[in-house]
């Protein structure tokens, strides 16, 4: 076997894997309220149910494939169901490399409250997302405008402003009585 043939065969195998969509792009890192960052493995994300939704943006209807954002957050260790108390003030910020951000109340995603479907998509019409929008894109089918359809998602942060507020000490008796 020639030394020149081996690299070409290896390269052809890699091209076939990528073209066939055999592996997922790295998921965006998820920063938790305590400051820890979780990077889900391909195995972890692939263990989640894969969803497909039809949605329209800018007059174009497409079929998007991916994962429920709530389930992605739960896989990262975020409790996102049956929220109560301080958890009701938790927010999820989804970011893109160009500085674009979209924010969701975690309660919007909770199936017992808002039950809003938000898809972390990696496919459009059966094909991997093009570089201009992928490898991950947020799709929010029920939004009237696609303003929260973040392209090229590169980070997800979960935070709770209410929890940070408790670090300032107890509320005054007047403020406590108002609630």
C-alpha positions as CSV (number, residue, x, y, z in Angstrom):
1,X,0.0,0.0,0.0
2,X,1.3,3.4,-1.0
3,X,1.8,6.0,1.8
4,X,0.0,8.5,-0.4
5,X,-3.2,6.4,-0.6
6,X,-3.7,6.1,3.2
7,X,-4.3,9.8,3.8
8,X,-6.6,10.1,0.9
9,X,-8.7,7.2,2.1
10,X,-8.8,8.7,5.6
11,X,-9.8,12.1,4.2
12,X,-12.6,10.5,2.2
13,X,-13.9,8.8,5.3
14,X,-14.0,12.0,7.2
15,X,-15.7,13.8,4.3
16,X,-18.4,11.0,4.2
17,X,-18.9,11.3,8.0
18,X,-19.4,15.1,7.8
19,X,-21.5,15.1,4.7
20,X,-23.7,12.3,6.2
21,X,-24.3,14.3,9.4
22,X,-22.8,11.4,11.4
23,X,-21.9,13.6,14.3
24,X,-23.4,16.6,16.0
25,X,-21.6,19.9,16.3
26,X,-20.6,20.7,19.9
27,X,-23.5,22.0,21.8
28,X,-23.4,25.5,23.1
29,X,-22.0,25.7,26.7
30,X,-24.7,26.2,29.3
31,X,-23.8,28.5,32.2
32,X,-25.7,27.6,35.4
33,X,-27.0,30.1,38.0
34,X,-24.1,29.0,40.3
35,X,-21.5,30.0,37.6
36,X,-20.6,26.5,36.6
37,X,-20.5,25.8,32.9
38,X,-21.8,22.6,31.4
39,X,-20.9,21.3,27.9
40,X,-23.2,18.4,27.0
41,X,-21.5,15.6,25.1
42,X,-22.8,14.4,21.8
43,X,-24.0,11.2,23.6
44,X,-26.0,13.3,26.1
45,X,-27.7,15.4,23.5
46,X,-28.4,12.4,21.2
47,X,-30.1,10.6,24.2
48,X,-32.8,13.4,24.2
49,X,-35.9,13.0,22.0
50,X,-35.4,14.5,18.6
51,X,-38.2,16.8,17.5
52,X,-39.3,18.2,14.2
53,X,-41.4,21.3,13.8
54,X,-42.7,23.3,10.9
55,X,-42.3,27.0,11.4
56,X,-42.5,30.2,9.3
57,X,-40.1,33.1,9.5
58,X,-39.9,36.1,7.0
59,X,-42.5,34.4,4.8
60,X,-40.5,31.2,4.4
61,X,-41.9,27.9,5.9
62,X,-39.3,25.2,6.8
63,X,-39.1,22.0,8.8
64,X,-36.6,22.3,11.6
65,X,-35.1,19.3,13.5
66,X,-33.5,19.5,16.9
67,X,-34.0,19.3,20.6
68,X,-36.4,20.9,23.1
69,X,-34.5,23.6,24.9
70,X,-36.2,22.7,28.2
71,X,-34.9,19.1,27.9
72,X,-31.5,20.4,27.0
73,X,-31.4,22.5,30.1
74,X,-32.6,19.6,32.3
75,X,-29.8,17.4,30.8
76,X,-27.4,20.1,32.0
77,X,-28.9,20.0,35.5
78,X,-31.4,22.8,35.4
79,X,-34.8,22.1,37.0
80,X,-37.2,23.4,34.3
81,X,-40.5,21.7,35.3
82,X,-43.1,22.4,38.1
83,X,-41.3,25.6,39.1
84,X,-42.2,27.4,42.3
85,X,-41.0,30.2,44.5
86,X,-37.7,31.8,43.5
87,X,-37.4,29.5,40.5
88,X,-40.2,31.5,38.9
89,X,-37.8,34.4,38.4
90,X,-35.1,32.3,36.6
91,X,-34.2,33.5,33.1
92,X,-32.5,31.9,30.1
93,X,-30.4,34.0,27.9
94,X,-29.4,32.6,24.5
95,X,-26.5,34.3,22.7
96,X,-24.9,34.5,19.3
97,X,-21.3,35.5,18.4
98,X,-22.5,38.8,16.9
99,X,-23.8,39.9,20.3
100,X,-27.4,39.1,19.6
101,X,-29.3,37.8,22.6
102,X,-32.8,36.5,23.3
103,X,-34.3,36.0,26.8
104,X,-36.9,33.6,28.1
105,X,-38.4,33.2,31.5
106,X,-37.8,29.6,32.5
107,X,-41.5,29.5,33.4
108,X,-42.3,30.0,29.7
109,X,-40.7,26.6,29.0
110,X,-42.2,24.8,32.0
111,X,-44.9,22.4,30.7
112,X,-47.0,23.1,33.8
113,X,-46.9,26.9,33.1
114,X,-46.1,28.5,29.8
115,X,-45.4,25.3,27.9
116,X,-43.7,27.2,25.1
117,X,-41.9,25.1,22.6
118,X,-38.4,26.3,21.9
119,X,-36.3,24.2,19.6
120,X,-32.5,24.1,19.7
121,X,-32.3,23.2,16.0
122,X,-29.4,21.7,14.0
123,X,-31.3,20.9,10.8
124,X,-33.5,22.7,8.3
125,X,-35.6,20.7,5.8
126,X,-33.6,17.6,6.6
127,X,-30.2,19.2,6.0
128,X,-27.6,20.5,8.5
129,X,-28.0,24.2,9.1
130,X,-25.9,26.4,6.8
131,X,-22.9,28.2,8.4
132,X,-24.8,31.5,8.3
133,X,-27.4,30.2,10.7
134,X,-25.8,27.1,12.4
135,X,-24.6,24.9,13.6
136,X,-27.3,25.6,16.2
137,X,-30.3,27.9,15.9
138,X,-33.2,28.7,18.2
139,X,-36.6,28.2,16.6
140,X,-39.7,29.5,18.5
141,X,-42.7,28.5,16.3
142,X,-45.4,30.2,18.4
143,X,-43.7,33.7,18.4
144,X,-45.5,36.0,16.1
145,X,-42.2,37.5,14.9
146,X,-38.9,35.4,14.7
147,X,-37.1,38.0,16.9
148,X,-36.0,35.3,19.3
149,X,-34.9,32.9,16.6
150,X,-31.2,33.2,17.5
151,X,-28.8,32.2,14.7
152,X,-25.4,30.6,15.4
153,X,-26.2,30.0,19.0
154,X,-22.9,29.9,20.9
155,X,-23.9,30.2,24.6
156,X,-26.8,29.6,26.9
157,X,-26.9,31.2,30.4
158,X,-29.4,30.5,33.1
159,X,-29.6,33.1,35.9
160,X,-31.8,34.1,38.7
161,X,-31.9,37.8,39.6
162,X,-34.0,37.1,42.6
163,X,-31.4,34.8,44.1
164,X,-28.8,37.5,43.7
165,X,-31.1,39.9,45.5
166,X,-31.1,37.8,48.6
167,X,-27.4,38.5,49.0
168,X,-28.3,42.1,49.9
169,X,-29.8,41.1,53.2
170,X,-33.4,40.7,54.4
171,X,-36.2,42.9,53.0
172,X,-37.6,45.6,55.2
173,X,-40.8,44.8,57.1
174,X,-42.7,47.3,54.8
175,X,-41.5,45.5,51.6
176,X,-42.3,42.1,53.2
177,X,-45.8,43.2,54.1
178,X,-46.5,44.4,50.5
179,X,-46.0,40.8,49.3
